Amino acid sequence: MTNISQVTPQHTKQLNYQQVGEGKHIVLIHGLFGSLENLNMVAKSLSQHYCVTSIDVRNHGRSFHQQDMDYQVLAQDVINLLDTLSIESCHILGHSMGGKIAMKIALSFPERLNKLIVADIAPVKYPAHHLTIIEGLQAIDLTQVHKRNDADIQLAKYIPNKGIRSFLLRNIALNNQGEFQFKCNLHYIEQGYQQIMQSINGQTEQQFNGDTLFIKGADSDYILPEHQSAIALLFPKAKAKIIQGAGHWLHAEKTVAFNKIVEVFLKR
């Protein structure tokens, strides 16, 4: 097995990525406020049989910061990286916002995609439901943060759930001066938030006719029965799997079950 890791400076327009394993290519795309690390357990499992490229979406992780979070732009970012890595075609797995990016790639660049896996998101417009998170993160006074728990105490005023706070606070890290700073660009994420909530629309009569799998957490309300028509319109070959006892973070909550579903689908 080969292990390749690359960190991209923020002044460039190439996405930061990490690559592991050998074989056919699969790309993993994380969700809002996340980073490529979120899908590490998926990447580790898949790397036994595939060359896995995990990416940081723009304004997230170690990728570049640039205004505009339109899905066509986010999809093009991924295509640009595939071009740089000389990956002509690949499977793509995306979770939440990453799932919408994956769907946009499938519709706009179907020749670059083999199989599509969408984890707990539909191609529909969602109501704004991260505003308290954005407000809470923006309210953190980093000058008063000397250890991560200091930020956790500040964020608790906005986000009572310890697990959600722990996930969100992965976005702060020490800089070269030993001071905490945000890795993600909160300003651009806030500006692009309405774009992130938008539906994924293909061009007129545009569909992705490749094999497609939607994986839903049984306890999540991100994919609902009323979304089936929108899914079927754009992805006529779509299949669905439901993981019992899992919510929106299904790949973290039920890792073994999630990885098994993905591997079976890819081997078909």
Sequence and secondary structure as in RCSB ss.txt:
>XXXX:A:sequence
MTNISQVTPQHTKQLNYQQVGEGKHIVLIHGLFGSLENLNMVAKSLSQHYCVTSIDVRNHGRSFHQQDMDYQVLA
QDVINLLDTLSIESCHILGHSMGGKIAMKIALSFPERLNKLIVADIAPVKYPAHHLTIIEGLQAIDLTQVHKRND
ADIQLAKYIPNKGIRSFLLRNIALNNQGEFQFKCNLHYIEQGYQQIMQSINGQTEQQFNGDTLFIKGADSDYILP
EHQSAIALLFPKAKAKIIQGAGHWLHAEKTVAFNKIVEVFLKR
>XXXX:A:secstr
  EEEE   TTSSS  EEEE  SEEEEEE  TT  GGGGHHHHHHHTTTEEEEEE  TTSTTS   S   HHHHH
HHHHHHHHHTT   EEEEEETHHHHHHHHHHHH GGGEEEEEEES  SS      HHHHHHHHH  GGG SSHHH
HHHHHTTT   HHHHHHHGGGEEE TTS EEESS HHHHHHTHHHHTS    STT    S EEEEEETT  SS G
GGHHHHHHH TTEEEEEETT  TTHHHHSHHHHHHHHHHHHH 
